[in-house]
Amino acid sequence: MRFTAPLLALAFAAIPGAASAQEIYGGIYAHGVDTPFTFDTNEGGIDAQVGVRFDEIEALADVQPYIFGSANLSGDTSFVGAGVSWKAEVGKLYVRPGVGLVIHDAPSLRVDPETGMRTDLGSRVLFEPELAVGVDLDERWSVEASWVHISNARLFNSEQNPGIDMMGLRVNYRM
């Protein structure tokens, strides 16, 4: 969290004055979940995530811009980012895919001492696809199970792309 804390503070200092903020959210995530999209970075622990979604942009098929931050409570990789998401609703249930970019504070070079493989993330700026499945509890509150992935997609370093997956629950509040 070397530079993530100041970035989080700066990003969220604008929240109270953001007239177009539509929704705030927060959640708890398992960090470094093993999925087919990553290999072991020797990271783990719990992440606390907070974010803001802004008004939908009708001209862009109702996508919602968002900003968010994720702090790893064990001292592993934390990050801040921005992106867009879209909400597909069926009654009270919905699916929310999203994509963005993040800046992280992981080491720029990290090697697993046992295997000799690089486990750093390959670039300071990473892609951030995410997918949530949620339910509206009422007009203002909803709950989502979500997956958040960060990696360089081998665009910045074709030799390696470990990435990190987080899975967890978040609560949303519509303003």
C-alpha positions in Angstrom: 0.0 0.0 0.0 3.0 2.2 -0.6 1.2 4.7 -2.9 -2.3 3.3 -2.9 -3.4 5.0 0.3 -2.7 8.5 -1.1 -4.3 7.6 -4.4 -7.4 6.3 -2.6 -7.7 9.4 -0.5 -7.4 11.6 -3.6 -9.9 9.6 -5.6 -12.5 9.6 -2.9 -12.1 13.2 -1.8 -14.2 14.1 -4.8 -17.1 11.7 -3.9 -19.1 14.1 -1.7 -19.2 16.8 -4.4 -19.8 14.5 -7.3 -23.3 15.5 -8.4 -23.6 12.7 -10.9 -22.7 9.9 -8.4 -25.6 7.5 -8.5 -24.3 4.6 -6.3 -21.7 3.8 -3.7 -20.5 0.3 -2.9 -18.2 -1.6 -0.6 -17.2 -5.1 -0.1 -14.9 -7.8 1.2 -12.9 -10.0 -1.2 -10.7 -13.1 -1.0 -7.4 -12.0 -2.6 -5.3 -14.2 -4.9 -8.1 -16.8 -5.7 -6.8 -19.6 -7.9 -8.6 -19.5 -11.3 -7.8 -20.5 -14.9 -6.9 -16.9 -15.6 -3.9 -16.6 -13.2 -1.0 -18.5 -11.7 0.1 -18.3 -8.1 1.7 -14.9 -7.2 2.1 -16.1 -3.6 -0.4 -13.4 -2.5 -3.4 -13.8 -0.3 -5.5 -12.3 2.4 -8.6 -10.2 2.3 -9.3 -7.0 0.3 -11.6 -4.2 1.3 -13.1 -2.5 -1.8 -15.0 0.8 -2.0 -16.3 2.5 -5.1 -18.7 4.9 -6.8 -20.8 4.4 -9.9 -21.9 7.5 -11.8 -25.0 8.2 -13.8 -25.6 6.0 -16.9 -24.4 7.4 -20.2 -27.4 6.8 -22.5 -25.4 7.6 -25.7 -23.2 4.6 -24.8 -25.9 2.0 -24.2 -26.4 3.0 -20.6 -22.9 2.1 -19.4 -22.0 3.4 -15.9 -18.6 4.9 -15.3 -17.0 3.9 -11.9 -14.0 4.6 -9.7 -12.9 2.3 -7.0 -10.1 1.2 -4.7 -9.1 -2.1 -3.3 -6.8 -2.3 -0.2 -5.2 -5.7 0.7 -5.4 -6.0 4.5 -2.3 -8.3 4.6 0.0 -5.9 2.8 -0.1 -7.5 -0.6 -1.1 -5.8 -3.8 -3.6 -2.9 -3.5 -4.9 -0.9 -6.4 -7.1 2.0 -7.6 -8.9 2.2 -10.9 -11.7 3.4 -13.1 -13.9 1.8 -15.7 -17.4 1.2 -17.0 -20.0 -1.3 -16.2 -23.4 -2.3 -17.6 -26.4 -3.7 -15.7 -28.6 -6.3 -17.3 -31.7 -6.8 -15.2 -34.3 -9.6 -15.0 -36.7 -8.5 -12.3 -34.8 -8.1 -9.0 -31.9 -10.2 -10.3 -29.1 -8.8 -12.5 -25.7 -9.4 -14.1 -23.2 -6.5 -14.1 -20.1 -7.0 -16.4 -17.4 -4.3 -16.3 -14.0 -3.4 -17.6 -11.5 -0.8 -16.5 -7.8 0.1 -15.8 -6.0 0.0 -12.4 -2.8 1.2 -11.0 -1.3 -1.1 -8.4 1.5 -1.1 -5.8 2.9 -4.6 -6.2 6.7 -4.9 -6.7 7.9 -4.2 -10.2 10.1 -7.4 -10.1 9.2 -10.4 -8.0 10.6 -14.0 -8.4 9.3 -17.1 -6.7 12.4 -18.5 -4.9 11.2 -22.1 -5.2 10.4 -22.1 -9.0 12.5 -19.2 -10.2 9.4 -17.9 -12.1 8.6 -14.2 -12.2 5.4 -13.5 -10.2 5.3 -9.7 -10.6 2.4 -8.3 -12.6 4.5 -7.1 -15.6 3.2 -3.5 -15.7 2.2 -0.8 -13.3 -1.1 -0.2 -15.2 -3.3 -3.3 -15.6 -6.6 -4.3 -17.2 -9.5 -4.9 -14.8 -12.4 -7.0 -16.1 -15.1 -7.8 -13.5 -18.4 -9.7 -13.4 -21.1 -9.4 -10.7 -24.3 -11.2 -10.1 -26.7 -9.4 -7.8 -30.1 -8.9 -6.4 -32.0 -5.7 -5.7 -33.2 -5.8 -2.1 -35.3 -2.6 -2.4 -35.2 0.8 -4.3 -31.8 1.7 -2.7 -30.0 -1.4 -1.6 -28.6 -4.4 -3.6 -26.0 -7.2 -2.9 -23.6 -8.6 -5.4 -21.3 -11.6 -5.6 -18.4 -10.5 -7.8 -15.2 -11.5 -9.4 -12.5 -8.9 -10.1 -9.4 -9.7 -12.2 -6.3 -7.6 -12.7 -3.6 -8.4 -15.3 -1.6 -7.0 -18.1 -3.3 -9.4 -20.7 0.3 -10.0 -22.0 0.2 -6.7 -23.8 2.9 -5.1 -21.8 5.0 -8.2 -21.3 4.5 -11.2 -23.7 6.7 -13.4 -21.5 4.5 -13.5 -18.4 1.1 -12.5 -17.1 0.3 -13.9 -13.6 -2.6 -11.6 -12.7 -4.6 -11.7 -9.5 -8.2 -12.7 -9.0 -10.5 -11.5 -6.2 -13.9 -12.9 -5.3 -16.3 -11.6 -2.8 -19.5 -9.8 -1.8 -20.3 -6.1 -2.1 -23.2 -4.0 -0.9 -24.5 -1.2 -3.1 -26.5 1.9 -2.1 -28.3 4.0 -4.7 -28.4 7.7 -3.8 
